[in-house]
Amino acid sequence: MRLSVIGCGYLGAVHAAAMASIGHEVVGIDVDQAKIDRLARGEAPFFEPGLNEILAEGVASGRLTFSTDMAAARGAAVHFVGVGTPQQQGSYSADLTYVDAAFASLVHQLRPGDIVAGKSTVPVGTAARLAELVAPTGATLVWNPEFLREGWAVQDTIDPDRLVAGVPAGAEGERAADILREVYHTAIAKKTPFIVTDYATAELVKVAANAFLATKISFINAMAEIAEVTGADVTQLADAIGHDGRIGRRFLGAGIGFGGGCLPKDIRAFSARAEELGKSESVAFLREVDAINLRRRDRAVELTLEALGGSAFEKRVAILGAAFKPHSDDIRDSPALDVAVRLHGLGASVVVTDPEAIENARLAQPQLEYIADRDEALRDADAVVVVTEWEEYRHQLNPAHAAELVKGRAVVDGRNCLDAQAWRDAGWAYYGLGRPRV
């Protein structure tokens, strides 16, 4: 099938390459000429495991092309729209400028019978409004939210845990759903659940999922706050309650909290939309979810100051991690980089290392020092702060080896991802979030 993908950022580039990898003919369209040039050479403009391989293969095969001209979308049977919906400045609401611009441009290329599949995360009610824009062309709008995890996005696109299609009522909607089943033929063949619903439900599925995940993370971080004043160990607490099948252990990792380009802005936009609908009380808890999340960054800074003897002034602090999560170079709303900047503001000499995110971090926060080599970043540090749980910090960093490099053997485990006893046995003062002191 011939497909177009409007918007070649994180979502769109992965979707375009993944669809080409399962046999479709795909054109990716974006207004950013530099981005399009890189993609057309088979080069991903960001780090995502597995993307470079399927991108290069798709371009080489001729099934995957890129353009800045919206006219290149003409002739596609399905048009996926995956442009960004950032948080508005000075507001919690989602900024739909890019979504509206994409649809306004795309409608001139649509033919009767085409399917337009919205993938952007939007406030509930957006699809119904955009359907009125698409209807005069004879095309059909569906809402097909994405559920990608950065670091696993290629896998999540090709082999998702579920597919959701919000469609109009009647035969038009049934036809649109059938066409989407053809698009996702490899996943359908594996019996992936394919849920057909109305527009509003499809929009809510995405934001409700993100709100639930954010709430689960902030719940265990709230328990960490209680653990810190009672002497309990939040990691043992999480293990114990995680054995309950109704709760589960995933997303119960206490630490400095979530960040990135999705969870923070999505729960804020959900709160703003609920307020517009006159139901702010229904999701009022999300404000506290957000507040708990931000407090854990404060706590990481407090623990680092404690590890430094009360003052960061002219102390050298090694920050292990800049990306908001491992397997990514994304520094949007990164708790790791936020902690680094705060410590720098308190007078510390901060050196940041990360396997993939250094260049992005340097562009965003040039006042910090960056060293790619982990061991060099550790050298002569008065304290070490682990803020992104990359494998090379969690399991490949030997505490005895690290002790030979640093000036002060104090480690703040911002992700509770280290073996606390192993670090203590190597002579380190270990500081975990929500974990008792020894």
C-alpha positions in Angstrom: 0.0 0.0 0.0 1.2 3.6 -0.7 1.3 5.6 2.5 2.3 9.2 3.4 3.6 10.3 6.9 3.2 13.9 7.6 5.7 15.1 10.2 9.1 13.4 10.4 10.0 14.0 14.0 10.4 11.2 16.5 7.0 9.6 15.9 6.8 10.2 12.1 10.4 9.1 11.2 10.0 5.9 13.1 6.5 5.2 11.7 7.6 5.9 8.1 10.7 3.6 8.4 8.7 0.9 10.2 5.9 0.9 7.6 8.5 0.6 4.8 10.1 -2.3 6.6 6.9 -4.4 6.5 6.5 -3.8 2.8 4.6 -0.6 2.2 5.7 2.3 -0.1 6.1 5.3 2.1 6.8 9.0 1.6 7.7 11.0 4.7 7.0 14.8 4.6 8.3 17.5 6.8 9.0 21.3 6.5 12.5 20.9 7.9 14.8 20.7 4.9 17.9 19.6 6.9 15.9 16.8 8.6 14.6 15.6 5.3 18.0 15.6 3.7 19.4 13.4 6.5 16.5 11.0 6.4 16.8 10.8 2.6 20.4 9.7 3.1 19.2 7.0 5.4 20.4 8.7 8.5 18.2 9.1 11.6 18.3 12.7 13.1 18.1 11.3 16.6 19.2 8.1 18.5 16.7 5.3 18.6 17.9 1.6 18.7 17.2 -0.2 15.4 16.0 2.9 13.5 19.2 3.5 11.4 19.1 0.0 10.1 15.5 -0.1 8.9 15.8 3.5 7.7 18.8 2.8 5.6 17.2 -0.4 4.2 14.0 1.4 3.3 15.8 4.2 1.5 18.1 1.7 -0.4 15.1 -0.4 -1.4 13.3 2.6 -2.9 10.2 1.9 -0.7 11.0 4.9 1.5 11.4 8.4 0.3 11.2 11.9 1.9 10.1 15.3 0.7 9.4 18.8 1.9 6.6 19.1 -0.7 3.1 18.2 0.6 2.2 17.3 -3.0 4.3 14.2 -2.6 1.4 12.8 -0.4 -1.0 12.8 -3.3 -1.8 9.3 -4.4 -1.3 7.7 -1.0 -4.1 5.5 0.2 -3.5 6.4 3.9 -2.0 9.6 5.2 -0.6 9.4 8.8 -0.3 12.7 10.6 2.2 12.6 13.4 3.3 16.2 14.1 4.1 17.5 17.6 1.7 18.9 20.1 3.9 20.8 22.6 2.7 22.5 25.7 1.7 26.1 25.1 3.9 28.7 26.6 2.3 30.1 29.8 -0.4 27.4 29.8 -0.9 23.7 30.5 -2.9 23.4 27.2 -1.6 21.5 24.1 -0.4 23.7 21.2 -2.3 22.5 18.1 -0.6 24.9 15.7 1.4 22.2 13.9 -1.6 19.8 13.8 -3.9 22.4 12.3 -1.2 23.5 9.8 -0.6 19.9 8.7 -4.3 19.3 8.1 -4.8 22.6 6.3 -2.0 21.7 3.9 -2.9 18.1 3.5 -6.6 18.6 2.5 -5.5 20.0 -0.9 -3.9 16.6 -1.7 -6.7 14.3 -0.6 -8.9 12.3 -3.0 -12.3 10.6 -2.3 -11.7 7.4 -0.5 -8.4 8.4 1.1 -7.8 7.6 4.8 -6.3 10.3 7.0 -5.0 8.7 10.2 -4.2 11.1 13.0 -1.4 9.8 15.4 -0.6 13.0 17.3 -1.6 13.2 21.0 -4.4 15.7 21.0 -7.1 17.0 23.5 -10.3 15.0 23.3 -12.6 16.7 20.7 -9.9 17.5 18.3 -10.6 14.6 15.9 -14.3 15.6 15.6 -13.3 19.1 14.6 -10.7 17.9 12.1 -13.1 15.5 10.6 -15.2 18.4 9.4 -12.2 19.8 7.6 -11.5 16.5 5.9 -15.1 15.5 5.0 -15.5 17.8 1.9 -12.6 16.1 0.2 -14.4 12.7 0.3 -11.6 11.3 2.5 -12.2 9.7 5.9 -10.5 10.7 9.2 -9.6 8.0 11.7 -7.7 8.5 15.0 -4.9 6.0 15.4 -2.9 7.0 18.6 0.7 5.8 19.0 1.9 4.1 22.1 5.7 4.3 21.5 8.3 3.9 24.2 11.5 5.8 23.4 14.2 3.2 23.2 11.8 0.6 21.9 9.9 2.6 19.3 10.8 0.4 16.3 9.6 -2.7 18.1 6.5 -0.9 19.4 5.6 0.2 15.9 6.1 -3.1 14.1 4.9 -5.3 17.0 2.6 -3.2 19.2 0.8 -4.5 22.2 -2.5 -3.1 20.9 -3.8 -1.0 18.0 -6.6 1.5 18.4 -8.7 3.1 15.7 -11.2 5.8 16.3 -13.6 5.9 13.3 -16.9 7.5 12.3 -20.1 5.5 12.6 -21.5 3.3 9.9 -20.1 1.8 6.7 -17.5 4.6 6.2 -16.0 3.8 9.6 -16.0 0.0 8.9 -14.2 0.5 5.6 -11.6 2.8 7.2 -11.0 0.2 10.0 -10.5 -2.5 7.4 -7.9 -0.4 5.5 -6.0 0.1 8.7 -6.0 -3.6 9.3 -4.3 -4.0 5.9 -1.7 -1.4 6.8 -0.9 -3.2 10.1 -1.1 -6.6 8.4 2.0 -8.1 10.2 0.7 -7.1 13.7 -2.8 -8.4 12.8 -1.4 -11.7 11.7 0.1 -12.1 15.2 -3.3 -11.6 16.8 -2.5 -8.1 18.1 -5.7 -6.7 19.6 -7.3 -4.2 17.2 -9.8 -2.0 19.1 -12.3 0.0 17.0 -14.0 2.8 18.7 -15.2 6.4 18.3 -13.0 9.5 18.0 -13.3 10.6 21.6 -12.5 7.2 23.1 -9.4 6.8 20.8 -8.1 10.3 21.9 -8.7 9.5 25.5 -7.0 6.1 25.3 -3.6 7.8 24.7 -3.9 10.4 27.4 -5.5 8.1 29.9 -2.6 5.6 29.5 0.0 8.3 30.0 -1.9 9.6 33.0 -2.0 6.2 34.6 1.7 5.5 34.0 2.6 9.0 35.4 0.4 8.3 38.4 2.0 5.0 39.1 5.5 6.5 39.0 4.5 9.4 41.3 2.7 7.0 43.7 5.9 5.1 44.4 7.8 8.4 44.7 5.2 9.6 47.2 5.9 6.3 49.1 9.6 7.2 48.9 8.9 10.4 50.7 7.2 8.6 53.5 10.0 6.0 53.6 12.6 8.7 54.0 11.1 9.9 57.3 10.3 6.4 58.7 13.4 4.5 57.8 11.6 2.1 55.4 13.1 1.0 52.1 11.0 2.0 49.1 12.6 -0.6 46.8 11.6 -3.5 49.1 8.2 -1.9 49.4 7.8 -1.8 45.6 8.9 -5.4 45.3 6.4 -6.5 47.9 3.4 -4.7 46.5 4.5 -5.5 42.9 3.9 -9.2 43.5 0.2 -8.4 43.6 -1.0 -9.1 40.1 -3.4 -6.2 40.2 -0.5 -3.8 40.8 2.6 -5.2 39.1 6.2 -4.2 39.5 6.7 -2.2 36.3 6.8 1.6 36.7 7.3 1.2 40.4 10.9 2.4 40.4 11.3 5.3 42.8 13.8 7.9 41.9 14.0 11.4 40.4 10.9 10.9 38.4 9.7 11.0 34.8 10.5 13.5 32.0 10.7 13.5 28.3 8.4 15.0 25.6 5.3 13.0 26.5 4.3 12.3 30.1 4.8 15.8 31.6 3.1 17.7 28.9 0.4 15.1 28.3 -0.8 15.1 31.8 -0.8 18.9 32.0 -2.7 19.1 28.7 -5.2 16.5 30.0 -5.8 18.6 33.1 -6.3 21.7 31.0 -8.8 20.0 28.7 -10.7 18.6 31.7 -11.0 22.1 33.0 -12.3 23.3 29.7 -14.9 20.6 29.8 -16.0 21.6 33.3 -14.5 18.4 34.9 -11.3 19.7 36.4 -12.1 17.8 39.6 -12.0 14.5 37.8 -8.3 14.7 37.1 -7.3 17.1 39.9 -5.0 14.4 41.2 -2.8 14.9 38.1 -1.7 18.2 39.5 -0.3 16.4 42.6 1.2 13.7 40.3 3.1 16.5 38.6 4.1 18.1 41.9 5.4 14.9 43.4 7.4 14.3 40.2 9.1 17.7 40.4 9.8 17.4 44.2 12.0 14.3 43.6 14.4 16.5 41.6 14.6 18.8 44.6 15.3 15.8 46.8 18.1 14.6 44.5 19.8 18.0 44.9 19.3 17.9 48.6 20.9 14.5 48.9 23.8 15.6 46.8 24.4 18.6 49.0 24.3 16.3 52.0 26.9 14.0 50.3 29.1 17.1 49.7 29.0 18.0 53.3 26.4 20.7 53.0 27.7 22.9 50.2 28.3 22.4 46.5 30.4 25.5 46.1 33.6 24.7 44.1 33.0 21.0 44.5 33.3 18.7 41.5 30.2 16.7 40.8 30.0 13.9 38.1 26.6 13.5 36.7 26.0 10.2 35.0 23.3 10.7 32.5 21.7 13.6 30.5 18.9 11.9 28.6 15.5 11.6 30.4 15.8 7.8 30.0 18.2 5.2 28.8 18.4 4.1 25.1 17.6 7.7 24.0 19.3 11.0 23.3 16.1 12.9 24.2 16.8 15.7 26.8 13.3 17.3 26.8 12.3 18.0 30.4 15.1 15.6 31.5 15.2 15.2 35.3 18.9 14.3 34.8 19.8 17.5 33.1 17.6 19.5 35.5 19.5 18.2 38.5 22.8 19.0 36.8 21.8 22.6 36.1 20.5 23.1 39.7 23.8 21.9 41.1 25.7 24.2 38.8 23.6 27.1 40.0 24.6 26.2 43.6 28.3 26.7 42.7 29.3 23.2 41.8 31.7 22.3 39.0 29.4 20.0 37.1 30.7 17.5 34.6 28.0 15.5 32.6 28.5 12.3 30.7 26.0 10.2 28.7 26.4 7.6 26.0 24.1 9.3 23.5 22.8 12.7 24.7 25.8 14.9 25.2 25.5 16.9 22.0 21.8 17.6 22.6 22.5 18.5 26.2 25.4 20.8 25.2 23.1 22.7 22.9 20.5 23.1 25.6 22.8 23.8 28.6 26.2 25.0 27.3 27.3 26.3 30.7 28.0 22.7 31.9 31.1 20.7 31.2 30.6 17.5 29.1 32.9 14.5 28.8 32.0 11.5 26.7 34.3 9.1 28.5 32.6 7.9 31.7 35.9 7.3 33.6 37.2 10.7 32.7 34.0 12.2 33.9 34.5 10.5 37.3 38.1 11.6 37.7 38.6 13.7 40.8 34.9 14.1 41.5 33.8 14.9 45.1 30.5 13.2 44.5 28.9 11.0 41.8 25.2 11.3 40.9 23.5 8.6 38.8 20.5 10.2 37.1 19.9 8.1 33.9 19.9 4.3 34.4 22.1 3.4 31.4 23.4 -0.2 31.6 27.0 1.1 31.7 26.2 2.8 35.0 23.8 0.2 36.5 25.8 -3.0 36.0 29.0 -2.2 34.1 30.4 0.4 36.6 32.5 -1.4 39.2 32.4 0.6 42.5 36.0 -0.5 43.4 37.2 0.8 40.0 35.2 4.0 40.4 36.7 4.6 43.9 40.2 4.7 42.3 39.1 7.6 40.1 37.2 10.0 42.4 38.3 12.3 45.2 35.3 11.7 47.4 33.5 8.4 47.7 29.9 9.6 47.8 27.3 8.4 45.3 23.7 9.6 45.0 21.6 6.9 43.3 18.9 9.0 41.6 17.3 6.0 40.0 17.8 3.4 42.8 19.5 1.3 40.2 22.8 0.5 41.9 23.6 -2.4 44.2 23.7 -0.4 47.4 25.6 -3.0 49.4 28.3 -3.5 46.8 29.0 0.3 46.7 29.1 0.4 50.5 31.4 -2.6 50.6 33.7 -0.7 48.3 33.9 2.2 50.8 31.3 4.5 49.3 28.7 6.6 51.2 25.6 5.6 49.4 22.5 7.9 49.2 19.3 6.5 47.6 15.9 8.1 47.3 13.5 6.5 49.7 16.1 4.1 51.1 17.5 4.0 54.6 20.9 5.2 55.6 23.5 2.8 56.9 
